[in-house]
Amino acid sequence: MTQLLTRIVLTALALWATTAVVPGIQVIPFTGSEPLSSIVSMLFVALIIAVVNAALGPILKVLSLPLYIVTLGLWSIVLNALLLWLAAQISSLFGWGLVIDRFWWSAVLGAIVLGFVNWALSVLTRRLTA
């Protein structure tokens, strides 16, 4: 349980960095007191990203295995962008959450930045806890 909460917090931090760097990606907070609503919105979107990646990620990776082989793994960037875009569509059902302007460059670049920052934070926390 602690590992899941740590993963969600790290994804929320990576999402915050992604929205700061990538134009066309933003998180719209729900109404409430400003710092708290933004933090809760980021955590909520990170939870949706985790659920989408856990539920659909392995299935889509197995189904698109031929594309991984043909593109020498570059298909993973497009697939991660698709999963990020799907998480944005799910979170926007609530009227607030992750908003991606365009799939092609905003979602693709956002998936690259989110993945890199998430990886860097994971490495950093592993070194701090070890």
N, CA, C and O atoms as CSV, one atom per row, in Angstrom:
chain,resi,resn,atom,element,x,y,z
A,1,MET,N,N,0.826,-1.196,0.000
A,1,MET,CA,C,0.000,0.000,0.000
A,1,MET,C,C,0.869,1.259,0.000
A,1,MET,O,O,0.573,2.234,-0.691
A,2,THR,N,N,1.938,1.220,0.780
A,2,THR,CA,C,2.852,2.360,0.825
A,2,THR,C,C,3.512,2.570,-0.526
A,2,THR,O,O,3.729,3.704,-0.955
A,3,GLN,N,N,3.830,1.471,-1.192
A,3,GLN,CA,C,4.456,1.563,-2.507
A,3,GLN,C,C,3.510,2.200,-3.527
A,3,GLN,O,O,3.941,2.996,-4.362
A,4,LEU,N,N,2.224,1.853,-3.459
A,4,LEU,CA,C,1.238,2.432,-4.366
A,4,LEU,C,C,1.087,3.928,-4.116
A,4,LEU,O,O,1.039,4.713,-5.063
A,5,LEU,N,N,1.014,4.324,-2.857
A,5,LEU,CA,C,0.886,5.747,-2.536
A,5,LEU,C,C,2.131,6.527,-2.953
A,5,LEU,O,O,2.036,7.657,-3.433
A,6,THR,N,N,3.286,5.917,-2.766
A,6,THR,CA,C,4.528,6.559,-3.203
A,6,THR,C,C,4.537,6.732,-4.710
A,6,THR,O,O,4.930,7.784,-5.214
A,7,ARG,N,N,4.106,5.703,-5.434
A,7,ARG,CA,C,4.052,5.765,-6.894
A,7,ARG,C,C,3.087,6.860,-7.360
A,7,ARG,O,O,3.380,7.571,-8.321
A,8,ILE,N,N,1.946,7.001,-6.693
A,8,ILE,CA,C,0.964,8.023,-7.082
A,8,ILE,C,C,1.520,9.420,-6.815
A,8,ILE,O,O,1.343,10.323,-7.633
A,9,VAL,N,N,2.186,9.605,-5.684
A,9,VAL,CA,C,2.765,10.913,-5.371
A,9,VAL,C,C,3.875,11.252,-6.364
A,9,VAL,O,O,3.972,12.393,-6.814
A,10,LEU,N,N,4.709,10.279,-6.706
A,10,LEU,CA,C,5.770,10.526,-7.687
A,10,LEU,C,C,5.190,10.842,-9.062
A,10,LEU,O,O,5.709,11.705,-9.771
A,11,THR,N,N,4.126,10.156,-9.438
A,11,THR,CA,C,3.475,10.448,-10.720
A,11,THR,C,C,2.852,11.834,-10.704
A,11,THR,O,O,2.875,12.533,-11.717
A,12,ALA,N,N,2.293,12.244,-9.560
A,12,ALA,CA,C,1.726,13.591,-9.448
A,12,ALA,C,C,2.817,14.653,-9.575
A,12,ALA,O,O,2.610,15.677,-10.225
A,13,LEU,N,N,3.971,14.417,-8.961
A,13,LEU,CA,C,5.090,15.351,-9.113
A,13,LEU,C,C,5.587,15.397,-10.552
A,13,LEU,O,O,5.893,16.470,-11.071
A,14,ALA,N,N,5.667,14.240,-11.196
A,14,ALA,CA,C,6.078,14.194,-12.602
A,14,ALA,C,C,5.047,14.885,-13.483
A,14,ALA,O,O,5.408,15.544,-14.459
A,15,LEU,N,N,3.784,14.743,-13.152
A,15,LEU,CA,C,2.722,15.413,-13.909
A,15,LEU,C,C,2.816,16.923,-13.747
A,15,LEU,O,O,2.617,17.668,-14.706
A,16,TRP,N,N,3.120,17.372,-12.537
A,16,TRP,CA,C,3.303,18.800,-12.300
A,16,TRP,C,C,4.450,19.339,-13.153
A,16,TRP,O,O,4.323,20.402,-13.760
A,17,ALA,N,N,5.563,18.615,-13.204
A,17,ALA,CA,C,6.702,19.035,-14.017
A,17,ALA,C,C,6.341,19.016,-15.502
A,17,ALA,O,O,6.767,19.887,-16.260
A,18,THR,N,N,5.567,18.035,-15.909
A,18,THR,CA,C,5.161,17.930,-17.312
A,18,THR,C,C,4.279,19.105,-17.711
A,18,THR,O,O,4.453,19.674,-18.788
A,19,THR,N,N,3.337,19.470,-16.849
A,19,THR,CA,C,2.472,20.610,-17.180
A,19,THR,C,C,3.252,21.918,-17.198
A,19,THR,O,O,2.863,22.859,-17.889
A,20,ALA,N,N,4.349,21.988,-16.447
A,20,ALA,CA,C,5.167,23.196,-16.448
A,20,ALA,C,C,6.025,23.300,-17.699
A,20,ALA,O,O,6.364,24.403,-18.128
A,21,VAL,N,N,6.382,22.157,-18.290
A,21,VAL,CA,C,7.330,22.154,-19.414
A,21,VAL,C,C,6.626,22.054,-20.767
A,21,VAL,O,O,7.021,22.727,-21.719
A,22,VAL,N,N,5.601,21.231,-20.860
A,22,VAL,CA,C,4.985,20.937,-22.155
A,22,VAL,C,C,3.801,21.876,-22.407
A,22,VAL,O,O,2.846,21.885,-21.631
A,23,PRO,N,N,3.854,22.660,-23.478
A,23,PRO,CA,C,2.697,23.484,-23.805
A,23,PRO,C,C,1.555,22.606,-24.325
A,23,PRO,O,O,1.784,21.645,-25.060
A,24,GLY,N,N,0.354,22.940,-23.943
A,24,GLY,CA,C,-0.805,22.174,-24.397
A,24,GLY,C,C,-1.268,21.132,-23.406
A,24,GLY,O,O,-2.262,20.450,-23.657
A,25,ILE,N,N,-0.574,20.986,-22.278
A,25,ILE,CA,C,-0.995,20.067,-21.226
A,25,ILE,C,C,-1.167,20.868,-19.952
A,25,ILE,O,O,-0.266,21.594,-19.533
A,26,GLN,N,N,-2.329,20.730,-19.344
A,26,GLN,CA,C,-2.585,21.412,-18.085
A,26,GLN,C,C,-3.524,20.582,-17.231
A,26,GLN,O,O,-4.259,19.732,-17.734
A,27,VAL,N,N,-3.488,20.839,-15.944
A,27,VAL,CA,C,-4.417,20.204,-15.023
A,27,VAL,C,C,-5.314,21.298,-14.480
A,27,VAL,O,O,-4.849,22.235,-13.831
A,28,ILE,N,N,-6.606,21.171,-14.750
A,28,ILE,CA,C,-7.584,22.130,-14.257
A,28,ILE,C,C,-8.043,21.656,-12.887
A,28,ILE,O,O,-8.620,20.575,-12.773
A,29,PRO,N,N,-7.793,22.456,-11.831
A,29,PRO,CA,C,-8.191,22.022,-10.493
A,29,PRO,C,C,-9.698,22.169,-10.287
A,29,PRO,O,O,-10.357,22.984,-10.932
A,30,PHE,N,N,-10.216,21.363,-9.376
A,30,PHE,CA,C,-11.625,21.516,-9.023
A,30,PHE,C,C,-11.770,22.759,-8.165
A,30,PHE,O,O,-10.774,23.284,-7.668
A,31,THR,N,N,-12.984,23.235,-7.983
A,31,THR,CA,C,-13.189,24.457,-7.221
A,31,THR,C,C,-12.926,24.200,-5.743
A,31,THR,O,O,-13.313,23.170,-5.190
A,32,GLY,N,N,-12.275,25.142,-5.139
A,32,GLY,CA,C,-11.917,25.033,-3.729
A,32,GLY,C,C,-10.759,25.947,-3.435
A,32,GLY,O,O,-10.389,26.775,-4.268
A,33,SER,N,N,-10.178,25.810,-2.255
A,33,SER,CA,C,-9.026,26.634,-1.910
A,33,SER,C,C,-7.867,26.263,-2.831
A,33,SER,O,O,-7.591,25.083,-3.047
A,34,GLU,N,N,-7.199,27.265,-3.367
A,34,GLU,CA,C,-6.280,27.088,-4.487
A,34,GLU,C,C,-5.157,26.086,-4.263
A,34,GLU,O,O,-5.060,25.158,-5.066
A,35,PRO,N,N,-4.319,26.180,-3.276
A,35,PRO,CA,C,-3.224,25.196,-3.259
A,35,PRO,C,C,-3.720,23.779,-3.024
A,35,PRO,O,O,-3.204,22.836,-3.624
A,36,LEU,N,N,-4.701,23.618,-2.170
A,36,LEU,CA,C,-5.204,22.284,-1.859
A,36,LEU,C,C,-5.920,21.666,-3.053
A,36,LEU,O,O,-5.752,20.477,-3.324
A,37,SER,N,N,-6.713,22.451,-3.768
A,37,SER,CA,C,-7.449,21.906,-4.915
A,37,SER,C,C,-6.499,21.485,-6.028
A,37,SER,O,O,-6.758,20.490,-6.705
A,38,SER,N,N,-5.406,22.217,-6.235
A,38,SER,CA,C,-4.433,21.833,-7.252
A,38,SER,C,C,-3.715,20.545,-6.877
A,38,SER,O,O,-3.497,19.683,-7.728
A,39,ILE,N,N,-3.349,20.411,-5.612
A,39,ILE,CA,C,-2.659,19.206,-5.159
A,39,ILE,C,C,-3.565,17.990,-5.264
A,39,ILE,O,O,-3.144,16.936,-5.741
A,40,VAL,N,N,-4.805,18.132,-4.822
A,40,VAL,CA,C,-5.753,17.016,-4.889
A,40,VAL,C,C,-6.040,16.651,-6.339
A,40,VAL,O,O,-6.169,15.472,-6.669
A,41,SER,N,N,-6.142,17.649,-7.202
A,41,SER,CA,C,-6.379,17.378,-8.627
A,41,SER,C,C,-5.213,16.620,-9.245
A,41,SER,O,O,-5.420,15.681,-10.014
A,42,MET,N,N,-3.995,17.020,-8.916
A,42,MET,CA,C,-2.817,16.308,-9.431
A,42,MET,C,C,-2.792,14.867,-8.932
A,42,MET,O,O,-2.501,13.950,-9.700
A,43,LEU,N,N,-3.093,14.660,-7.653
A,43,LEU,CA,C,-3.112,13.303,-7.106
A,43,LEU,C,C,-4.212,12.460,-7.741
A,43,LEU,O,O,-4.018,11.273,-8.001
A,44,PHE,N,N,-5.365,13.073,-7.991
A,44,PHE,CA,C,-6.475,12.364,-8.625
A,44,PHE,C,C,-6.113,11.945,-10.048
A,44,PHE,O,O,-6.381,10.813,-10.453
A,45,VAL,N,N,-5.508,12.851,-10.801
A,45,VAL,CA,C,-5.103,12.537,-12.172
A,45,VAL,C,C,-4.001,11.479,-12.164
A,45,VAL,O,O,-3.983,10.603,-13.028
A,46,ALA,N,N,-3.090,11.548,-11.206
A,46,ALA,CA,C,-2.040,10.528,-11.094
A,46,ALA,C,C,-2.650,9.160,-10.799
A,46,ALA,O,O,-2.173,8.147,-11.311
A,47,LEU,N,N,-3.690,9.122,-9.983
A,47,LEU,CA,C,-4.387,7.863,-9.718
A,47,LEU,C,C,-5.037,7.323,-10.983
A,47,LEU,O,O,-4.982,6.120,-11.241
A,48,ILE,N,N,-5.647,8.186,-11.767
A,48,ILE,CA,C,-6.261,7.753,-13.030
A,48,ILE,C,C,-5.198,7.233,-13.991
A,48,ILE,O,O,-5.405,6.216,-14.653
A,49,ILE,N,N,-4.065,7.920,-14.073
A,49,ILE,CA,C,-2.972,7.461,-14.937
A,49,ILE,C,C,-2.493,6.088,-14.494
A,49,ILE,O,O,-2.247,5.215,-15.326
A,50,ALA,N,N,-2.361,5.892,-13.185
A,50,ALA,CA,C,-1.905,4.591,-12.670
A,50,ALA,C,C,-2.904,3.487,-12.999
A,50,ALA,O,O,-2.503,2.386,-13.377
A,51,VAL,N,N,-4.188,3.765,-12.861
A,51,VAL,CA,C,-5.213,2.755,-13.147
A,51,VAL,C,C,-5.255,2.433,-14.637
A,51,VAL,O,O,-5.352,1.266,-15.017
A,52,VAL,N,N,-5.184,3.455,-15.477
A,52,VAL,CA,C,-5.207,3.229,-16.926
A,52,VAL,C,C,-3.981,2.431,-17.360
A,52,VAL,O,O,-4.091,1.498,-18.156
A,53,ASN,N,N,-2.811,2.799,-16.834
A,53,ASN,CA,C,-1.591,2.066,-17.193
A,53,ASN,C,C,-1.628,0.630,-16.694
A,53,ASN,O,O,-1.165,-0.277,-17.386
A,54,ALA,N,N,-2.170,0.412,-15.503
A,54,ALA,CA,C,-2.217,-0.944,-14.952
A,54,ALA,C,C,-3.255,-1.804,-15.665
A,54,ALA,O,O,-3.033,-2.997,-15.872
A,55,ALA,N,N,-4.379,-1.213,-16.040
A,55,ALA,CA,C,-5.459,-1.989,-16.642
A,55,ALA,C,C,-5.263,-2.219,-18.137
A,55,ALA,O,O,-5.450,-3.332,-18.627
A,56,LEU,N,N,-4.893,-1.181,-18.851
A,56,LEU,CA,C,-4.833,-1.287,-20.310
A,56,LEU,C,C,-3.420,-1.410,-20.870
A,56,LEU,O,O,-3.235,-1.934,-21.969
A,57,GLY,N,N,-2.423,-0.935,-20.130
A,57,GLY,CA,C,-1.054,-0.954,-20.621
A,57,GLY,C,C,-0.559,-2.320,-21.064
A,57,GLY,O,O,-0.106,-2.463,-22.200
A,58,PRO,N,N,-0.630,-3.335,-20.198
A,58,PRO,CA,C,-0.127,-4.653,-20.615
A,58,PRO,C,C,-0.897,-5.263,-21.787
A,58,PRO,O,O,-0.305,-5.913,-22.648
A,59,ILE,N,N,-2.193,-5.058,-21.823
A,59,ILE,CA,C,-3.007,-5.604,-22.911
A,59,ILE,C,C,-2.611,-4.968,-24.240
A,59,ILE,O,O,-2.404,-5.663,-25.235
A,60,LEU,N,N,-2.506,-3.626,-24.245
A,60,LEU,CA,C,-2.147,-2.940,-25.477
A,60,LEU,C,C,-0.717,-3.241,-25.907
A,60,LEU,O,O,-0.425,-3.282,-27.102
A,61,LYS,N,N,0.170,-3.449,-24.949
A,61,LYS,CA,C,1.560,-3.781,-25.298
A,61,LYS,C,C,1.652,-5.153,-25.954
A,61,LYS,O,O,2.415,-5.339,-26.902
A,62,VAL,N,N,0.886,-6.101,-25.460
A,62,VAL,CA,C,0.901,-7.441,-26.065
A,62,VAL,C,C,0.254,-7.404,-27.447
A,62,VAL,O,O,0.762,-8.011,-28.389
A,63,LEU,N,N,-0.861,-6.696,-27.567
A,63,LEU,CA,C,-1.541,-6.630,-28.862
A,63,LEU,C,C,-0.721,-5.902,-29.918
A,63,LEU,O,O,-0.825,-6.209,-31.106
A,64,SER,N,N,0.085,-4.951,-29.499
A,64,SER,CA,C,0.859,-4.183,-30.479
A,64,SER,C,C,2.310,-4.632,-30.552
A,64,SER,O,O,3.171,-3.866,-30.985
A,65,LEU,N,N,2.587,-5.837,-30.143
A,65,LEU,CA,C,3.949,-6.366,-30.188
A,65,LEU,C,C,4.572,-6.304,-31.586
A,65,LEU,O,O,5.753,-5.974,-31.698
A,66,PRO,N,N,3.833,-6.604,-32.648
A,66,PRO,CA,C,4.449,-6.460,-33.981
A,66,PRO,C,C,4.906,-5.027,-34.285
A,66,PRO,O,O,5.921,-4.833,-34.955
A,67,LEU,N,N,4.167,-4.026,-33.799
A,67,LEU,CA,C,4.591,-2.646,-34.023
A,67,LEU,C,C,5.847,-2.308,-33.224
A,67,LEU,O,O,6.677,-1.518,-33.674
A,68,TYR,N,N,5.989,-2.906,-32.039
A,68,TYR,CA,C,7.228,-2.726,-31.275
A,68,TYR,C,C,8.414,-3.255,-32.074
A,68,TYR,O,O,9.471,-2.627,-32.122
A,69,ILE,N,N,8.231,-4.397,-32.690
A,69,ILE,CA,C,9.328,-5.025,-33.434
A,69,ILE,C,C,9.659,-4.220,-34.686
A,69,ILE,O,O,10.830,-3.971,-34.972
A,70,VAL,N,N,8.638,-3.812,-35.430
A,70,VAL,CA,C,8.859,-3.083,-36.681
A,70,VAL,C,C,9.504,-1.722,-36.427
A,70,VAL,O,O,10.372,-1.295,-37.188
A,71,THR,N,N,9.078,-1.032,-35.350
A,71,THR,CA,C,9.599,0.311,-35.076
A,71,THR,C,C,10.787,0.299,-34.126
A,71,THR,O,O,11.257,1.359,-33.713
A,72,LEU,N,N,11.274,-0.874,-33.776
A,72,LEU,CA,C,12.409,-1.031,-32.875
A,72,LEU,C,C,12.156,-0.368,-31.517
A,72,LEU,O,O,13.068,0.197,-30.914
A,73,GLY,N,N,10.928,-0.444,-31.052
A,73,GLY,CA,C,10.574,0.060,-29.721
A,73,GLY,C,C,10.035,1.468,-29.683
A,73,GLY,O,O,9.542,1.903,-28.643
A,74,LEU,N,N,10.112,2.203,-30.788
A,74,LEU,CA,C,9.624,3.580,-30.792
A,74,LEU,C,C,8.102,3.654,-30.647
A,74,LEU,O,O,7.561,4.698,-30.281
A,75,TRP,N,N,7.428,2.568,-30.928
A,75,TRP,CA,C,5.978,2.518,-30.773
A,75,TRP,C,C,5.576,2.770,-29.310
A,75,TRP,O,O,4.468,3.237,-29.044
A,76,SER,N,N,6.463,2.465,-28.379
A,76,SER,CA,C,6.144,2.652,-26.962
A,76,SER,C,C,5.850,4.110,-26.645
A,76,SER,O,O,5.037,4.396,-25.766
A,77,ILE,N,N,6.497,5.040,-27.347
A,77,ILE,CA,C,6.224,6.459,-27.114
A,77,ILE,C,C,4.799,6.792,-27.523
A,77,ILE,O,O,4.093,7.491,-26.796
A,78,VAL,N,N,4.371,6.302,-28.670
A,78,VAL,CA,C,3.011,6.560,-29.137
A,78,VAL,C,C,1.989,5.874,-28.229
A,78,VAL,O,O,0.939,6.443,-27.931
A,79,LEU,N,N,2.293,4.670,-27.798
A,79,LEU,CA,C,1.381,3.948,-26.917
A,79,LEU,C,C,1.253,4.643,-25.563
A,79,LEU,O,O,0.153,4.730,-25.017
A,80,ASN,N,N,2.357,5.134,-25.019
A,80,ASN,CA,C,2.296,5.876,-23.762
A,80,ASN,C,C,1.524,7.185,-23.936
A,80,ASN,O,O,0.800,7.600,-23.031
A,81,ALA,N,N,1.672,7.830,-25.082
A,81,ALA,CA,C,0.902,9.040,-25.363
A,81,ALA,C,C,-0.587,8.714,-25.454
A,81,ALA,O,O,-1.424,9.487,-24.985
A,82,LEU,N,N,-0.916,7.582,-26.050
A,82,LEU,CA,C,-2.312,7.156,-26.137
A,82,LEU,C,C,-2.890,6.899,-24.746
A,82,LEU,O,O,-4.020,7.295,-24.464
A,83,LEU,N,N,-2.133,6.247,-23.888
A,83,LEU,CA,C,-2.596,5.983,-22.529
A,83,LEU,C,C,-2.752,7.288,-21.733
A,83,LEU,O,O,-3.693,7.427,-20.951
A,84,LEU,N,N,-1.833,8.240,-21.930
A,84,LEU,CA,C,-1.943,9.539,-21.267
A,84,LEU,C,C,-3.170,10.297,-21.768
A,84,LEU,O,O,-3.887,10.910,-20.978
A,85,TRP,N,N,-3.413,10.257,-23.073
A,85,TRP,CA,C,-4.576,10.917,-23.644
A,85,TRP,C,C,-5.868,10.285,-23.125
A,85,TRP,O,O,-6.838,10.989,-22.845
A,86,LEU,N,N,-5.878,8.954,-22.996
A,86,LEU,CA,C,-7.050,8.264,-22.462
A,86,LEU,C,C,-7.295,8.653,-21.008
A,86,LEU,O,O,-8.442,8.845,-20.605
A,87,ALA,N,N,-6.241,8.770,-20.228
A,87,ALA,CA,C,-6.387,9.217,-18.838
A,87,ALA,C,C,-6.929,10.643,-18.786
A,87,ALA,O,O,-7.714,10.979,-17.898
A,88,ALA,N,N,-6.516,11.477,-19.729
A,88,ALA,CA,C,-7.047,12.848,-19.788
A,88,ALA,C,C,-8.524,12.848,-20.130
A,88,ALA,O,O,-9.289,13.634,-19.571
A,89,GLN,N,N,-8.936,11.974,-21.042
A,89,GLN,CA,C,-10.348,11.904,-21.400
A,89,GLN,C,C,-11.194,11.421,-20.219
A,89,GLN,O,O,-12.303,11.911,-20.005
A,90,ILE,N,N,-10.673,10.470,-19.461
A,90,ILE,CA,C,-11.411,9.965,-18.299
A,90,ILE,C,C,-11.508,11.037,-17.225
A,90,ILE,O,O,-12.575,11.232,-16.641
A,91,SER,N,N,-10.407,11.737,-16.956
A,91,SER,CA,C,-10.446,12.752,-15.903
A,91,SER,C,C,-11.294,13.954,-16.296
A,91,SER,O,O,-11.832,14.635,-15.423
A,92,SER,N,N,-11.425,14.226,-17.588
A,92,SER,CA,C,-12.236,15.370,-18.010
A,92,SER,C,C,-13.730,15.097,-17.874
A,92,SER,O,O,-14.538,16.016,-18.006
A,93,LEU,N,N,-14.105,13.858,-17.614
A,93,LEU,CA,C,-15.524,13.550,-17.385
A,93,LEU,C,C,-16.056,14.234,-16.131
A,93,LEU,O,O,-17.264,14.428,-15.991
A,94,PHE,N,N,-15.165,14.595,-15.226
A,94,PHE,CA,C,-15.555,15.236,-13.979
A,94,PHE,C,C,-15.630,16.750,-14.104
A,94,PHE,O,O,-16.037,17.427,-13.161
A,95,GLY,N,N,-15.244,17.288,-15.251
A,95,GLY,CA,C,-15.264,18.730,-15.448
A,95,GLY,C,C,-13.975,19.407,-15.016
A,95,GLY,O,O,-13.823,20.617,-15.185
A,96,TRP,N,N,-13.073,18.662,-14.478
A,96,TRP,CA,C,-11.753,19.156,-14.086
A,96,TRP,C,C,-10.784,18.006,-14.227
A,96,TRP,O,O,-11.203,16.853,-14.326
A,97,GLY,N,N,-9.520,18.291,-14.238
A,97,GLY,CA,C,-8.521,17.243,-14.395
A,97,GLY,C,C,-7.558,17.554,-15.514
A,97,GLY,O,O,-7.343,18.717,-15.854
A,98,LEU,N,N,-6.976,16.514,-16.089
A,98,LEU,CA,C,-5.951,16.659,-17.118
A,98,LEU,C,C,-6.591,17.045,-18.451
A,98,LEU,O,O,-7.568,16.440,-18.893
A,99,VAL,N,N,-6.012,18.067,-19.077
A,99,VAL,CA,C,-6.478,18.524,-20.384
A,99,VAL,C,C,-5.283,18.527,-21.331
A,99,VAL,O,O,-4.250,19.132,-21.046
A,100,ILE,N,N,-5.441,17.842,-22.458
A,100,ILE,CA,C,-4.402,17.801,-23.489
A,100,ILE,C,C,-4.995,18.406,-24.751
A,100,ILE,O,O,-6.003,17.923,-25.268
A,101,ASP,N,N,-4.360,19.470,-25.246
A,101,ASP,CA,C,-4.891,20.190,-26.407
A,101,ASP,C,C,-4.885,19.349,-27.676
A,101,ASP,O,O,-5.901,19.243,-28.363
A,102,ARG,N,N,-3.734,18.751,-27.985
A,102,ARG,CA,C,-3.591,17.977,-29.213
A,102,ARG,C,C,-2.912,16.659,-28.879
A,102,ARG,O,O,-2.047,16.597,-28.005
A,103,PHE,N,N,-3.315,15.605,-29.586
A,103,PHE,CA,C,-2.641,14.325,-29.362
A,103,PHE,C,C,-1.225,14.384,-29.893
A,103,PHE,O,O,-0.262,14.071,-29.193
A,104,TRP,N,N,-1.120,14.797,-31.154
A,104,TRP,CA,C,0.203,14.798,-31.763
A,104,TRP,C,C,0.830,16.131,-31.486
A,104,TRP,O,O,0.314,17.105,-32.034
A,105,TRP,N,N,1.684,16.277,-30.854
A,105,TRP,CA,C,2.830,16.751,-30.159
A,105,TRP,C,C,2.562,16.967,-28.692
A,105,TRP,O,O,3.458,16.689,-27.895
A,106,SER,N,N,1.458,17.419,-28.282
A,106,SER,CA,C,1.268,17.655,-26.842
A,106,SER,C,C,1.292,16.342,-26.055
A,106,SER,O,O,2.034,16.219,-25.081
A,107,ALA,N,N,0.493,15.373,-26.470
A,107,ALA,CA,C,0.436,14.103,-25.736
A,107,ALA,C,C,1.729,13.304,-25.903
A,107,ALA,O,O,2.190,12.670,-24.954
A,108,VAL,N,N,2.310,13.328,-27.090
A,108,VAL,CA,C,3.535,12.569,-27.327
A,108,VAL,C,C,4.694,13.159,-26.516
A,108,VAL,O,O,5.414,12.429,-25.834
A,109,LEU,N,N,4.866,14.458,-26.591
A,109,LEU,CA,C,5.926,15.100,-25.816
A,109,LEU,C,C,5.639,14.985,-24.319
A,109,LEU,O,O,6.557,14.804,-23.519
A,110,GLY,N,N,4.365,15.092,-23.945
A,110,GLY,CA,C,3.995,14.931,-22.541
A,110,GLY,C,C,4.298,13.543,-22.018
A,110,GLY,O,O,4.729,13.393,-20.875
A,111,ALA,N,N,4.081,12.530,-22.832
A,111,ALA,CA,C,4.387,11.156,-22.418
A,111,ALA,C,C,5.889,10.961,-22.243
A,111,ALA,O,O,6.326,10.263,-21.328
A,112,ILE,N,N,6.674,11.574,-23.115
A,112,ILE,CA,C,8.131,11.472,-22.997
A,112,ILE,C,C,8.608,12.152,-21.719
A,112,ILE,O,O,9.383,11.578,-20.954
A,113,VAL,N,N,8.142,13.374,-21.491
A,113,VAL,CA,C,8.577,14.122,-20.298
A,113,VAL,C,C,8.078,13.445,-19.028
A,113,VAL,O,O,8.827,13.314,-18.059
A,114,LEU,N,N,6.818,13.015,-19.026
A,114,LEU,CA,C,6.258,12.347,-17.850
A,114,LEU,C,C,7.022,11.068,-17.534
A,114,LEU,O,O,7.321,10.797,-16.371
A,115,GLY,N,N,7.332,10.297,-18.535
A,115,GLY,CA,C,8.088,9.065,-18.328
A,115,GLY,C,C,9.494,9.322,-17.816
A,115,GLY,O,O,9.966,8.628,-16.915
A,116,PHE,N,N,10.163,10.311,-18.382
A,116,PHE,CA,C,11.523,10.615,-17.955
A,116,PHE,C,C,11.562,11.146,-16.524
A,116,PHE,O,O,12.383,10.706,-15.720
A,117,VAL,N,N,10.677,12.090,-16.206
A,117,VAL,CA,C,10.659,12.661,-14.854
A,117,VAL,C,C,10.248,11.599,-13.845
A,117,VAL,O,O,10.806,11.540,-12.750
A,118,ASN,N,N,9.283,10.762,-14.198
A,118,ASN,CA,C,8.863,9.690,-13.299
A,118,ASN,C,C,10.008,8.716,-13.043
A,118,ASN,O,O,10.207,8.270,-11.913
A,119,TRP,N,N,10.760,8.387,-14.089
A,119,TRP,CA,C,11.917,7.511,-13.933
A,119,TRP,C,C,12.971,8.166,-13.026
A,119,TRP,O,O,13.512,7.514,-12.133
A,120,ALA,N,N,13.261,9.455,-13.257
A,120,ALA,CA,C,14.273,10.152,-12.458
A,120,ALA,C,C,13.863,10.227,-10.993
A,120,ALA,O,O,14.699,10.041,-10.109
A,121,LEU,N,N,12.597,10.497,-10.726
A,121,LEU,CA,C,12.122,10.540,-9.341
A,121,LEU,C,C,12.174,9.156,-8.693
A,121,LEU,O,O,12.470,9.038,-7.504
A,122,SER,N,N,11.892,8.125,-9.463
A,122,SER,CA,C,11.966,6.766,-8.927
A,122,SER,C,C,13.400,6.400,-8.549
A,122,SER,O,O,13.641,5.796,-7.504
A,123,VAL,N,N,14.341,6.770,-9.403
A,123,VAL,CA,C,15.752,6.507,-9.108
A,123,VAL,C,C,16.180,7.287,-7.864
A,123,VAL,O,O,16.892,6.760,-7.009
A,124,LEU,N,N,15.750,8.526,-7.771
A,124,LEU,CA,C,16.109,9.352,-6.624
A,124,LEU,C,C,15.547,8.807,-5.325
A,124,LEU,O,O,16.250,8.776,-4.314
A,125,THR,N,N,14.285,8.374,-5.331
A,125,THR,CA,C,13.697,7.836,-4.106
A,125,THR,C,C,14.287,6.492,-3.744
A,125,THR,O,O,14.386,6.169,-2.561
A,126,ARG,N,N,14.681,5.702,-4.723
A,126,ARG,CA,C,15.336,4.434,-4.415
A,126,ARG,C,C,16.677,4.648,-3.736
A,126,ARG,O,O,17.043,3.913,-2.818
A,127,ARG,N,N,17.407,5.657,-4.190
A,127,ARG,CA,C,18.698,5.951,-3.581
A,127,ARG,C,C,18.536,6.536,-2.178
A,127,ARG,O,O,19.361,6.287,-1.299
A,128,LEU,N,N,17.478,7.309,-1.974
A,128,LEU,CA,C,17.260,7.902,-0.652
A,128,LEU,C,C,16.792,6.861,0.366
A,128,LEU,O,O,17.120,6.959,1.548
A,129,THR,N,N,16.034,5.872,-0.085
A,129,THR,CA,C,15.532,4.859,0.850
A,129,THR,C,C,16.509,3.713,1.046
A,129,THR,O,O,16.373,2.945,1.999
A,130,ALA,N,N,17.487,3.582,0.167
A,130,ALA,CA,C,18.436,2.460,0.292
A,130,ALA,C,C,19.537,2.742,1.283
A,130,ALA,O,O,20.408,1.897,1.496
